[in-house]
Amino acid sequence: MLLAIRRPGDVLTSVGFFLMISTLFPLAIGPNPETLSLVTSSIVWIAVLLASLPSFDRLFIDDFESGFLDRLIMRRVALWEYALVRVISHFCLMGLPLIASLPILALFFAIELASLPLLAAIIAIGLLGLTLLGAIAASLTLGARRSSILSAILILPLAFPIVIFGTLASQAVLDGAAYGAHLSLLGALCLALLVLSPAATFYALRTAIEER
């Protein structure tokens, strides 16, 4: 996290990309509040997905190329623990700034400030799930050519359930409707990934190191 803080460009790029994608939609479909209210949650989640995809490719590549992963194995450090800590640090550095920029979007989409805390919590759960998926994809494509493209191809189909339930839950919050069922399904997906992702990432990292 300290190394990433010393290179704030990556974080600022993700936040800027997120805001740029989100603000382009009102310019394209018009500023009519009634029209925007129907697609606000869809726009936000599409922007979250597209802004987070490029960052997943850098999850393990620096440690892999520098030989840090080899040193972890020599010290008998469990790779699944390393993967879990890496996911949490990446979520804190990339996900939390995106969530912190939501008040700016509230100005463009006329979102009530009272809805922002719950909307931020839903997006945080979804972002954690996307990051866990990104860890699996990044470890599977480690060392491959054009790994960013391969990683995106792997993530996108698997990310659809998270985006769908996140969009439904967010739209229900904005409409003042019941959101519990959609949020429960989103949380269940993230809990399942929290169990599966470290193990899958561990085997993929070990395979990549052994085959190098």
Secondary structure, DSSP 4 states (H G I P E B T S, - for coil): -HHHHT-THHHHHHHHHHHHHHHHHHHHH-S-HHHHHHHHHHHHHHHHHHHHHHHHTTSSHHHHHHTHHHHHHHTT--HHHHHHHHHHHHIIIIIHHHHHTHHHHHHHHT--GGGHHHHHHHHHHHHHHHHHHHHHHHHHTTT-TTHHHHHHHHHHHHHHHHHHHHHHHHHHHHHT---HHHHHHHHHHHHHHHHHHHHHHHHHHHHHHHT-
